[in-house]
């Protein structure tokens, strides 16, 4: 079984999640080795007996085959957990993705990165500052990571694309979907000059619970996270909390006192 298909087997096993994937991968060195030695999982106390039985039932196989076929049809590049191209910072978060689908310049994964995040309903001041700061970071050769949403994310991507550091867009959808659709031109620009990444299967729609998963990758790729504007219950604050849990630096941009974000 090849590494990519073995990774899909782990992903589609009910009861296995990112923390258990990491435990298996760290123990065996790769998904393929973990699958090859799967009969010993429960004996080594790597998974529960229930999850072990679920994996051995191969209930995951059809879903894994469907995703494998879709990715091959689309010609999607994959960066797998055990490969040297997989970002080292991301590998060491508590719940790393098994692999990333990528479109664009893979060399950006090895650059120092800073995440710039914030509100979708950002003020003109916030968007202007996000674009300006992202451009300055990019001018210094630092890659700017963000989540491809409206508002601060879009401004950060646009600013970073003006300089050499470029930008990584982390999607909360499959790599073949452009969401929001109004970012179509930005998607084309990033795919040509920067990098688009997603852990989600081709065709995955923008469901709400995808975005906290996306946010852990945004912060996981970065040395630090700058929050430009964000409401108390926003995704930006979730990203900031994830960054702190991952041992990252977290920064906030002071804004006008009358703003809610």
ABEGO torsion letter per residue (X at the ends): XBAAAAAAAAAABBGBBAAAAAAAAAAAGBAAAAAAAAAAAAAAGABBAAAAAAAAAGAAAAAAAAAAAAAAAAGBBBBBAABAABBAAAAABABBBABBBBBEBAAAAABBBBBBBEBABBBAAAAAAAAAAAAAAAAAGBBBBBAGBBEAAAAAAAAAAABAAEBBBBBABBAABBOBAAAAAAAAAAAAABBBBBABBBGBBBBAAAAAAAAAAAAAABABBBBABBBAABAAAAAAAAAAAAGBBBBBBBBBAABAX
